Amino acid sequence: MRAGHCWWRWHRGHADDVETITVIERGTGPAAEVCACLPCARRLAGQFPHGQLAKAAVAAMEKRAAVREAHRA
Ligand SMILES: [Zn+2]
């Protein structure tokens, strides 16, 4: 789990748990990692071509969210 910046336009802010959803290859310079938090990543499903990276990211965040819920209960 890592905190970071969620890049999606409806959020664009800090999130306690983000994962790299996709990597944008640029012609020059390093590839840009695009991170999203779980609510945004869920919202992206269906709107965005979910690659393996995104699927793995959502699965990892869902798992951590379930663990957090279990601890809260
Ligand atoms: Zn977000």
PDB file of the backbone (N, CA, C, O) and the ligand in Angstrom, with CONECT records:
HET     ZN  A 101       1
ATOM      1  N   MET A   1       0.846  -1.197   0.000  1.00  0.00           N
ATOM      2  CA  MET A   1       0.000   0.000   0.000  1.00  0.00           C
ATOM      3  C   MET A   1       0.878   1.244   0.000  1.00  0.00           C
ATOM      4  O   MET A   1       1.848   1.346   0.752  1.00  0.00           O
ATOM      5  N   ARG A   2       0.521   2.161  -0.842  1.00  0.00           N
ATOM      6  CA  ARG A   2       1.269   3.412  -0.824  1.00  0.00           C
ATOM      7  C   ARG A   2       0.312   4.569  -1.075  1.00  0.00           C
ATOM      8  O   ARG A   2      -0.652   4.459  -1.833  1.00  0.00           O
ATOM      9  N   ALA A   3       0.609   5.674  -0.416  1.00  0.00           N
ATOM     10  CA  ALA A   3      -0.188   6.872  -0.610  1.00  0.00           C
ATOM     11  C   ALA A   3       0.377   7.599  -1.824  1.00  0.00           C
ATOM     12  O   ALA A   3       1.556   7.461  -2.148  1.00  0.00           O
ATOM     13  N   GLY A   4      -0.450   8.353  -2.473  1.00  0.00           N
ATOM     14  CA  GLY A   4       0.048   9.088  -3.629  1.00  0.00           C
ATOM     15  C   GLY A   4      -1.029   9.952  -4.232  1.00  0.00           C
ATOM     16  O   GLY A   4      -2.075  10.206  -3.635  1.00  0.00           O
ATOM     17  N   HIS A   5      -0.739  10.391  -5.428  1.00  0.00           N
ATOM     18  CA  HIS A   5      -1.655  11.283  -6.116  1.00  0.00           C
ATOM     19  C   HIS A   5      -2.517  10.491  -7.084  1.00  0.00           C
ATOM     20  O   HIS A   5      -2.014   9.727  -7.907  1.00  0.00           O
ATOM     21  N   CYS A   6      -3.812  10.684  -6.971  1.00  0.00           N
ATOM     22  CA  CYS A   6      -4.733  10.045  -7.900  1.00  0.00           C
ATOM     23  C   CYS A   6      -4.951  11.033  -9.043  1.00  0.00           C
ATOM     24  O   CYS A   6      -5.323  12.186  -8.822  1.00  0.00           O
ATOM     25  N   TRP A   7      -4.716  10.565 -10.259  1.00  0.00           N
ATOM     26  CA  TRP A   7      -4.697  11.455 -11.410  1.00  0.00           C
ATOM     27  C   TRP A   7      -6.018  11.648 -12.114  1.00  0.00           C
ATOM     28  O   TRP A   7      -6.124  12.505 -12.991  1.00  0.00           O
ATOM     29  N   TRP A   8      -7.028  10.877 -11.757  1.00  0.00           N
ATOM     30  CA  TRP A   8      -8.253  10.936 -12.565  1.00  0.00           C
ATOM     31  C   TRP A   8      -8.985  12.244 -12.385  1.00  0.00           C
ATOM     32  O   TRP A   8      -9.042  12.795 -11.285  1.00  0.00           O
ATOM     33  N   ARG A   9      -9.538  12.729 -13.461  1.00  0.00           N
ATOM     34  CA  ARG A   9     -10.031  14.113 -13.507  1.00  0.00           C
ATOM     35  C   ARG A   9     -11.105  14.405 -12.472  1.00  0.00           C
ATOM     36  O   ARG A   9     -11.229  15.547 -12.031  1.00  0.00           O
ATOM     37  N   TRP A  10     -11.889  13.399 -12.070  1.00  0.00           N
ATOM     38  CA  TRP A  10     -12.929  13.655 -11.087  1.00  0.00           C
ATOM     39  C   TRP A  10     -12.382  13.642  -9.659  1.00  0.00           C
ATOM     40  O   TRP A  10     -13.132  13.864  -8.708  1.00  0.00           O
ATOM     41  N   HIS A  11     -11.129  13.392  -9.508  1.00  0.00           N
ATOM     42  CA  HIS A  11     -10.532  13.322  -8.180  1.00  0.00           C
ATOM     43  C   HIS A  11      -9.350  14.296  -8.080  1.00  0.00           C
ATOM     44  O   HIS A  11      -9.408  15.300  -7.369  1.00  0.00           O
ATOM     45  N   ARG A  12      -8.294  13.973  -8.802  1.00  0.00           N
ATOM     46  CA  ARG A  12      -7.081  14.799  -8.820  1.00  0.00           C
ATOM     47  C   ARG A  12      -6.670  15.271  -7.434  1.00  0.00           C
ATOM     48  O   ARG A  12      -6.676  16.466  -7.140  1.00  0.00           O
ATOM     49  N   GLY A  13      -6.319  14.327  -6.605  1.00  0.00           N
ATOM     50  CA  GLY A  13      -5.884  14.709  -5.274  1.00  0.00           C
ATOM     51  C   GLY A  13      -5.196  13.557  -4.588  1.00  0.00           C
ATOM     52  O   GLY A  13      -4.942  12.506  -5.177  1.00  0.00           O
ATOM     53  N   HIS A  14      -4.904  13.784  -3.332  1.00  0.00           N
ATOM     54  CA  HIS A  14      -4.189  12.779  -2.562  1.00  0.00           C
ATOM     55  C   HIS A  14      -5.112  11.620  -2.187  1.00  0.00           C
ATOM     56  O   HIS A  14      -6.294  11.814  -1.900  1.00  0.00           O
ATOM     57  N   ALA A  15      -4.557  10.432  -2.196  1.00  0.00           N
ATOM     58  CA  ALA A  15      -5.295   9.251  -1.749  1.00  0.00           C
ATOM     59  C   ALA A  15      -4.347   8.421  -0.900  1.00  0.00           C
ATOM     60  O   ALA A  15      -3.139   8.400  -1.136  1.00  0.00           O
ATOM     61  N   ASP A  16      -4.910   7.733   0.096  1.00  0.00           N
ATOM     62  CA  ASP A  16      -4.082   6.937   1.000  1.00  0.00           C
ATOM     63  C   ASP A  16      -3.579   5.656   0.359  1.00  0.00           C
ATOM     64  O   ASP A  16      -2.584   5.081   0.802  1.00  0.00           O
ATOM     65  N   ASP A  17      -4.267   5.212  -0.684  1.00  0.00           N
ATOM     66  CA  ASP A  17      -3.886   3.954  -1.317  1.00  0.00           C
ATOM     67  C   ASP A  17      -4.061   4.091  -2.826  1.00  0.00           C
ATOM     68  O   ASP A  17      -5.184   4.184  -3.322  1.00  0.00           O
ATOM     69  N   VAL A  18      -2.979   4.102  -3.528  1.00  0.00           N
ATOM     70  CA  VAL A  18      -3.044   4.194  -4.993  1.00  0.00           C
ATOM     71  C   VAL A  18      -2.209   3.078  -5.605  1.00  0.00           C
ATOM     72  O   VAL A  18      -1.288   2.543  -4.988  1.00  0.00           O
ATOM     73  N   GLU A  19      -2.560   2.753  -6.826  1.00  0.00           N
ATOM     74  CA  GLU A  19      -1.803   1.769  -7.591  1.00  0.00           C
ATOM     75  C   GLU A  19      -1.637   2.314  -9.003  1.00  0.00           C
ATOM     76  O   GLU A  19      -2.437   3.121  -9.477  1.00  0.00           O
ATOM     77  N   THR A  20      -0.588   1.856  -9.655  1.00  0.00           N
ATOM     78  CA  THR A  20      -0.378   2.240 -11.052  1.00  0.00           C
ATOM     79  C   THR A  20      -1.396   1.497 -11.910  1.00  0.00           C
ATOM     80  O   THR A  20      -1.450   0.268 -11.910  1.00  0.00           O
ATOM     81  N   ILE A  21      -2.188   2.252 -12.629  1.00  0.00           N
ATOM     82  CA  ILE A  21      -3.244   1.685 -13.468  1.00  0.00           C
ATOM     83  C   ILE A  21      -2.734   1.477 -14.889  1.00  0.00           C
ATOM     84  O   ILE A  21      -3.057   0.486 -15.545  1.00  0.00           O
ATOM     85  N   THR A  22      -1.944   2.415 -15.341  1.00  0.00           N
ATOM     86  CA  THR A  22      -1.418   2.293 -16.686  1.00  0.00           C
ATOM     87  C   THR A  22      -0.123   3.081 -16.799  1.00  0.00           C
ATOM     88  O   THR A  22       0.175   3.945 -15.974  1.00  0.00           O
ATOM     89  N   VAL A  23       0.622   2.774 -17.815  1.00  0.00           N
ATOM     90  CA  VAL A  23       1.868   3.483 -18.072  1.00  0.00           C
ATOM     91  C   VAL A  23       1.759   4.066 -19.468  1.00  0.00           C
ATOM     92  O   VAL A  23       1.526   3.347 -20.440  1.00  0.00           O
ATOM     93  N   ILE A  24       1.927   5.358 -19.556  1.00  0.00           N
ATOM     94  CA  ILE A  24       1.828   6.025 -20.847  1.00  0.00           C
ATOM     95  C   ILE A  24       3.231   6.176 -21.427  1.00  0.00           C
ATOM     96  O   ILE A  24       4.102   6.830 -20.854  1.00  0.00           O
ATOM     97  N   GLU A  25       3.412   5.551 -22.575  1.00  0.00           N
ATOM     98  CA  GLU A  25       4.714   5.627 -23.238  1.00  0.00           C
ATOM     99  C   GLU A  25       4.799   6.967 -23.958  1.00  0.00           C
ATOM    100  O   GLU A  25       3.883   7.367 -24.677  1.00  0.00           O
ATOM    101  N   ARG A  26       5.887   7.627 -23.753  1.00  0.00           N
ATOM    102  CA  ARG A  26       6.093   8.898 -24.437  1.00  0.00           C
ATOM    103  C   ARG A  26       7.254   8.753 -25.395  1.00  0.00           C
ATOM    104  O   ARG A  26       8.160   7.947 -25.179  1.00  0.00           O
ATOM    105  N   GLY A  27       7.220   9.527 -26.436  1.00  0.00           N
ATOM    106  CA  GLY A  27       8.265   9.438 -27.445  1.00  0.00           C
ATOM    107  C   GLY A  27       9.640   9.673 -26.868  1.00  0.00           C
ATOM    108  O   GLY A  27      10.577   8.920 -27.131  1.00  0.00           O
ATOM    109  N   THR A  28       9.752  10.723 -26.081  1.00  0.00           N
ATOM    110  CA  THR A  28      11.029  11.033 -25.470  1.00  0.00           C
ATOM    111  C   THR A  28      10.846  11.053 -23.960  1.00  0.00           C
ATOM    112  O   THR A  28       9.757  11.342 -23.465  1.00  0.00           O
ATOM    113  N   GLY A  29      11.882  10.754 -23.253  1.00  0.00           N
ATOM    114  CA  GLY A  29      11.812  10.773 -21.795  1.00  0.00           C
ATOM    115  C   GLY A  29      11.183   9.509 -21.271  1.00  0.00           C
ATOM    116  O   GLY A  29      10.757   8.645 -22.038  1.00  0.00           O
ATOM    117  N   PRO A  30      11.126   9.406 -19.944  1.00  0.00           N
ATOM    118  CA  PRO A  30      10.603   8.177 -19.332  1.00  0.00           C
ATOM    119  C   PRO A  30       9.088   8.055 -19.505  1.00  0.00           C
ATOM    120  O   PRO A  30       8.393   9.053 -19.695  1.00  0.00           O
ATOM    121  N   ALA A  31       8.592   6.834 -19.436  1.00  0.00           N
ATOM    122  CA  ALA A  31       7.158   6.592 -19.504  1.00  0.00           C
ATOM    123  C   ALA A  31       6.515   7.150 -18.237  1.00  0.00           C
ATOM    124  O   ALA A  31       7.116   7.137 -17.162  1.00  0.00           O
ATOM    125  N   ALA A  32       5.289   7.638 -18.382  1.00  0.00           N
ATOM    126  CA  ALA A  32       4.591   8.214 -17.237  1.00  0.00           C
ATOM    127  C   ALA A  32       3.664   7.189 -16.610  1.00  0.00           C
ATOM    128  O   ALA A  32       2.855   6.567 -17.298  1.00  0.00           O
ATOM    129  N   GLU A  33       3.785   7.018 -15.305  1.00  0.00           N
ATOM    130  CA  GLU A  33       2.883   6.118 -14.591  1.00  0.00           C
ATOM    131  C   GLU A  33       1.641   6.891 -14.200  1.00  0.00           C
ATOM    132  O   GLU A  33       1.732   8.010 -13.695  1.00  0.00           O
ATOM    133  N   VAL A  34       0.487   6.302 -14.431  1.00  0.00           N
ATOM    134  CA  VAL A  34      -0.766   6.930 -14.035  1.00  0.00           C
ATOM    135  C   VAL A  34      -1.343   6.104 -12.894  1.00  0.00           C
ATOM    136  O   VAL A  34      -1.618   4.914 -13.039  1.00  0.00           O
ATOM    137  N   CYS A  35      -1.520   6.779 -11.740  1.00  0.00           N
ATOM    138  CA  CYS A  35      -2.015   6.088 -10.560  1.00  0.00           C
ATOM    139  C   CYS A  35      -3.477   6.443 -10.302  1.00  0.00           C
ATOM    140  O   CYS A  35      -3.949   7.511 -10.689  1.00  0.00           O
ATOM    141  N   ALA A  36      -4.177   5.533  -9.644  1.00  0.00           N
ATOM    142  CA  ALA A  36      -5.557   5.796  -9.257  1.00  0.00           C
ATOM    143  C   ALA A  36      -5.838   5.142  -7.914  1.00  0.00           C
ATOM    144  O   ALA A  36      -5.226   4.136  -7.554  1.00  0.00           O
ATOM    145  N   CYS A  37      -6.785   5.739  -7.173  1.00  0.00           N
ATOM    146  CA  CYS A  37      -7.222   5.139  -5.918  1.00  0.00           C
ATOM    147  C   CYS A  37      -8.334   4.136  -6.247  1.00  0.00           C
ATOM    148  O   CYS A  37      -8.788   4.071  -7.390  1.00  0.00           O
ATOM    149  N   LEU A  38      -8.765   3.371  -5.274  1.00  0.00           N
ATOM    150  CA  LEU A  38      -9.751   2.323  -5.539  1.00  0.00           C
ATOM    151  C   LEU A  38     -11.085   2.850  -6.087  1.00  0.00           C
ATOM    152  O   LEU A  38     -11.570   2.322  -7.088  1.00  0.00           O
ATOM    153  N   PRO A  39     -11.696   3.874  -5.465  1.00  0.00           N
ATOM    154  CA  PRO A  39     -12.972   4.353  -6.015  1.00  0.00           C
ATOM    155  C   PRO A  39     -12.844   4.787  -7.480  1.00  0.00           C
ATOM    156  O   PRO A  39     -13.733   4.514  -8.287  1.00  0.00           O
ATOM    157  N   CYS A  40     -11.754   5.454  -7.818  1.00  0.00           N
ATOM    158  CA  CYS A  40     -11.549   5.890  -9.192  1.00  0.00           C
ATOM    159  C   CYS A  40     -11.287   4.693 -10.096  1.00  0.00           C
ATOM    160  O   CYS A  40     -11.803   4.628 -11.212  1.00  0.00           O
ATOM    161  N   ALA A  41     -10.487   3.748  -9.618  1.00  0.00           N
ATOM    162  CA  ALA A  41     -10.160   2.567 -10.418  1.00  0.00           C
ATOM    163  C   ALA A  41     -11.429   1.772 -10.720  1.00  0.00           C
ATOM    164  O   ALA A  41     -11.597   1.255 -11.824  1.00  0.00           O
ATOM    165  N   ARG A  42     -12.326   1.679  -9.727  1.00  0.00           N
ATOM    166  CA  ARG A  42     -13.596   0.975  -9.943  1.00  0.00           C
ATOM    167  C   ARG A  42     -14.418   1.688 -10.998  1.00  0.00           C
ATOM    168  O   ARG A  42     -15.022   1.064 -11.870  1.00  0.00           O
ATOM    169  N   ARG A  43     -14.428   3.006 -10.901  1.00  0.00           N
ATOM    170  CA  ARG A  43     -15.207   3.806 -11.820  1.00  0.00           C
ATOM    171  C   ARG A  43     -14.674   3.691 -13.247  1.00  0.00           C
ATOM    172  O   ARG A  43     -15.417   3.807 -14.222  1.00  0.00           O
ATOM    173  N   LEU A  44     -13.382   3.464 -13.336  1.00  0.00           N
ATOM    174  CA  LEU A  44     -12.754   3.348 -14.647  1.00  0.00           C
ATOM    175  C   LEU A  44     -13.129   2.069 -15.371  1.00  0.00           C
ATOM    176  O   LEU A  44     -13.080   2.008 -16.599  1.00  0.00           O
ATOM    177  N   ALA A  45     -13.501   1.057 -14.620  1.00  0.00           N
ATOM    178  CA  ALA A  45     -13.834  -0.224 -15.244  1.00  0.00           C
ATOM    179  C   ALA A  45     -14.965   0.001 -16.235  1.00  0.00           C
ATOM    180  O   ALA A  45     -16.017   0.536 -15.885  1.00  0.00           O
ATOM    181  N   GLY A  46     -14.742  -0.405 -17.445  1.00  0.00           N
ATOM    182  CA  GLY A  46     -15.774  -0.228 -18.459  1.00  0.00           C
ATOM    183  C   GLY A  46     -15.602   1.027 -19.283  1.00  0.00           C
ATOM    184  O   GLY A  46     -16.078   1.097 -20.416  1.00  0.00           O
ATOM    185  N   GLN A  47     -14.922   2.024 -18.726  1.00  0.00           N
ATOM    186  CA  GLN A  47     -14.735   3.275 -19.455  1.00  0.00           C
ATOM    187  C   GLN A  47     -13.350   3.350 -20.062  1.00  0.00           C
ATOM    188  O   GLN A  47     -13.067   4.183 -20.922  1.00  0.00           O
ATOM    189  N   PHE A  48     -12.526   2.489 -19.607  1.00  0.00           N
ATOM    190  CA  PHE A  48     -11.117   2.582 -19.918  1.00  0.00           C
ATOM    191  C   PHE A  48     -10.655   1.175 -20.277  1.00  0.00           C
ATOM    192  O   PHE A  48     -11.051   0.219 -19.610  1.00  0.00           O
ATOM    193  N   PRO A  49      -9.842   1.022 -21.293  1.00  0.00           N
ATOM    194  CA  PRO A  49      -9.382  -0.322 -21.624  1.00  0.00           C
ATOM    195  C   PRO A  49      -8.510  -0.879 -20.500  1.00  0.00           C
ATOM    196  O   PRO A  49      -7.337  -0.529 -20.369  1.00  0.00           O
ATOM    197  N   HIS A  50      -9.103  -1.743 -19.704  1.00  0.00           N
ATOM    198  CA  HIS A  50      -8.411  -2.318 -18.568  1.00  0.00           C
ATOM    199  C   HIS A  50      -7.399  -3.355 -19.006  1.00  0.00           C
ATOM    200  O   HIS A  50      -7.765  -4.442 -19.453  1.00  0.00           O
ATOM    201  N   GLY A  51      -6.161  -3.029 -18.881  1.00  0.00           N
ATOM    202  CA  GLY A  51      -5.114  -3.985 -19.196  1.00  0.00           C
ATOM    203  C   GLY A  51      -4.827  -4.850 -17.985  1.00  0.00           C
ATOM    204  O   GLY A  51      -5.477  -4.720 -16.947  1.00  0.00           O
ATOM    205  N   GLN A  52      -3.870  -5.716 -18.118  1.00  0.00           N
ATOM    206  CA  GLN A  52      -3.482  -6.591 -17.009  1.00  0.00           C
ATOM    207  C   GLN A  52      -3.033  -5.781 -15.805  1.00  0.00           C
ATOM    208  O   GLN A  52      -3.331  -6.135 -14.664  1.00  0.00           O
ATOM    209  N   LEU A  53      -2.320  -4.699 -16.059  1.00  0.00           N
ATOM    210  CA  LEU A  53      -1.797  -3.866 -14.981  1.00  0.00           C
ATOM    211  C   LEU A  53      -2.948  -3.289 -14.165  1.00  0.00           C
ATOM    212  O   LEU A  53      -2.916  -3.312 -12.934  1.00  0.00           O
ATOM    213  N   ALA A  54      -3.960  -2.774 -14.847  1.00  0.00           N
ATOM    214  CA  ALA A  54      -5.106  -2.184 -14.166  1.00  0.00           C
ATOM    215  C   ALA A  54      -5.878  -3.240 -13.392  1.00  0.00           C
ATOM    216  O   ALA A  54      -6.293  -3.003 -12.258  1.00  0.00           O
ATOM    217  N   LYS A  55      -6.071  -4.397 -13.996  1.00  0.00           N
ATOM    218  CA  LYS A  55      -6.803  -5.479 -13.319  1.00  0.00           C
ATOM    219  C   LYS A  55      -6.081  -5.892 -12.045  1.00  0.00           C
ATOM    220  O   LYS A  55      -6.706  -6.082 -11.001  1.00  0.00           O
ATOM    221  N   ALA A  56      -4.774  -6.030 -12.134  1.00  0.00           N
ATOM    222  CA  ALA A  56      -3.976  -6.428 -10.976  1.00  0.00           C
ATOM    223  C   ALA A  56      -4.030  -5.337  -9.904  1.00  0.00           C
ATOM    224  O   ALA A  56      -4.096  -5.637  -8.713  1.00  0.00           O
ATOM    225  N   ALA A  57      -4.002  -4.081 -10.326  1.00  0.00           N
ATOM    226  CA  ALA A  57      -4.029  -2.958  -9.394  1.00  0.00           C
ATOM    227  C   ALA A  57      -5.349  -2.922  -8.642  1.00  0.00           C
ATOM    228  O   ALA A  57      -5.366  -2.750  -7.423  1.00  0.00           O
ATOM    229  N   VAL A  58      -6.449  -3.084  -9.355  1.00  0.00           N
ATOM    230  CA  VAL A  58      -7.772  -3.068  -8.719  1.00  0.00           C
ATOM    231  C   VAL A  58      -7.893  -4.245  -7.762  1.00  0.00           C
ATOM    232  O   VAL A  58      -8.395  -4.089  -6.650  1.00  0.00           O
ATOM    233  N   ALA A  59      -7.435  -5.426  -8.185  1.00  0.00           N
ATOM    234  CA  ALA A  59      -7.512  -6.620  -7.334  1.00  0.00           C
ATOM    235  C   ALA A  59      -6.719  -6.408  -6.044  1.00  0.00           C
ATOM    236  O   ALA A  59      -7.176  -6.787  -4.965  1.00  0.00           O
ATOM    237  N   ALA A  60      -5.545  -5.813  -6.149  1.00  0.00           N
ATOM    238  CA  ALA A  60      -4.700  -5.581  -4.975  1.00  0.00           C
ATOM    239  C   ALA A  60      -5.366  -4.593  -4.027  1.00  0.00           C
ATOM    240  O   ALA A  60      -5.336  -4.785  -2.811  1.00  0.00           O
ATOM    241  N   MET A  61      -5.965  -3.540  -4.571  1.00  0.00           N
ATOM    242  CA  MET A  61      -6.617  -2.533  -3.722  1.00  0.00           C
ATOM    243  C   MET A  61      -7.892  -3.076  -3.099  1.00  0.00           C
ATOM    244  O   MET A  61      -8.200  -2.768  -1.948  1.00  0.00           O
ATOM    245  N   GLU A  62      -8.644  -3.888  -3.853  1.00  0.00           N
ATOM    246  CA  GLU A  62      -9.875  -4.501  -3.321  1.00  0.00           C
ATOM    247  C   GLU A  62      -9.523  -5.381  -2.116  1.00  0.00           C
ATOM    248  O   GLU A  62     -10.226  -5.389  -1.106  1.00  0.00           O
ATOM    249  N   LYS A  63      -8.431  -6.111  -2.249  1.00  0.00           N
ATOM    250  CA  LYS A  63      -7.981  -7.010  -1.197  1.00  0.00           C
ATOM    251  C   LYS A  63      -7.635  -6.216   0.070  1.00  0.00           C
ATOM    252  O   LYS A  63      -8.022  -6.586   1.178  1.00  0.00           O
ATOM    253  N   ARG A  64      -6.901  -5.120  -0.122  1.00  0.00           N
ATOM    254  CA  ARG A  64      -6.518  -4.299   1.035  1.00  0.00           C
ATOM    255  C   ARG A  64      -7.742  -3.639   1.658  1.00  0.00           C
ATOM    256  O   ARG A  64      -7.826  -3.517   2.880  1.00  0.00           O
ATOM    257  N   ALA A  65      -8.693  -3.212   0.826  1.00  0.00           N
ATOM    258  CA  ALA A  65      -9.912  -2.586   1.339  1.00  0.00           C
ATOM    259  C   ALA A  65     -10.696  -3.592   2.169  1.00  0.00           C
ATOM    260  O   ALA A  65     -11.256  -3.238   3.207  1.00  0.00           O
ATOM    261  N   ALA A  66     -10.741  -4.838   1.722  1.00  0.00           N
ATOM    262  CA  ALA A  66     -11.461  -5.888   2.454  1.00  0.00           C
ATOM    263  C   ALA A  66     -10.799  -6.130   3.802  1.00  0.00           C
ATOM    264  O   ALA A  66     -11.485  -6.343   4.802  1.00  0.00           O
ATOM    265  N   VAL A  67      -9.477  -6.098   3.835  1.00  0.00           N
ATOM    266  CA  VAL A  67      -8.735  -6.294   5.089  1.00  0.00           C
ATOM    267  C   VAL A  67      -9.029  -5.130   6.038  1.00  0.00           C
ATOM    268  O   VAL A  67      -9.226  -5.340   7.234  1.00  0.00           O
ATOM    269  N   ARG A  68      -9.057  -3.907   5.508  1.00  0.00           N
ATOM    270  CA  ARG A  68      -9.348  -2.736   6.350  1.00  0.00           C
ATOM    271  C   ARG A  68     -10.754  -2.822   6.928  1.00  0.00           C
ATOM    272  O   ARG A  68     -10.964  -2.517   8.102  1.00  0.00           O
ATOM    273  N   GLU A  69     -11.725  -3.238   6.104  1.00  0.00           N
ATOM    274  CA  GLU A  69     -13.111  -3.396   6.569  1.00  0.00           C
ATOM    275  C   GLU A  69     -13.185  -4.427   7.679  1.00  0.00           C
ATOM    276  O   GLU A  69     -13.875  -4.228   8.679  1.00  0.00           O
ATOM    277  N   ALA A  70     -12.473  -5.529   7.500  1.00  0.00           N
ATOM    278  CA  ALA A  70     -12.477  -6.612   8.487  1.00  0.00           C
ATOM    279  C   ALA A  70     -11.932  -6.120   9.829  1.00  0.00           C
ATOM    280  O   ALA A  70     -12.422  -6.515  10.888  1.00  0.00           O
ATOM    281  N   HIS A  71     -10.928  -5.265   9.777  1.00  0.00           N
ATOM    282  CA  HIS A  71     -10.320  -4.747  11.005  1.00  0.00           C
ATOM    283  C   HIS A  71     -11.251  -3.764  11.703  1.00  0.00           C
ATOM    284  O   HIS A  71     -11.261  -3.658  12.929  1.00  0.00           O
ATOM    285  N   ARG A  72     -12.031  -3.051  10.903  1.00  0.00           N
ATOM    286  CA  ARG A  72     -12.932  -2.044  11.441  1.00  0.00           C
ATOM    287  C   ARG A  72     -14.135  -2.705  12.136  1.00  0.00           C
ATOM    288  O   ARG A  72     -14.661  -2.181  13.118  1.00  0.00           O
ATOM    289  N   ALA A  73     -14.548  -3.831  11.623  1.00  0.00           N
ATOM    290  CA  ALA A  73     -15.755  -4.506  12.126  1.00  0.00           C
ATOM    291  C   ALA A  73     -15.554  -5.015  13.556  1.00  0.00           C
ATOM    292  O   ALA A  73     -16.466  -5.606  14.134  1.00  0.00           O
TER     293      ALA A  73
HETATM  294 ZN    ZN A 101      -9.090   8.789  -7.009  1.00  0.00          ZN2+
END
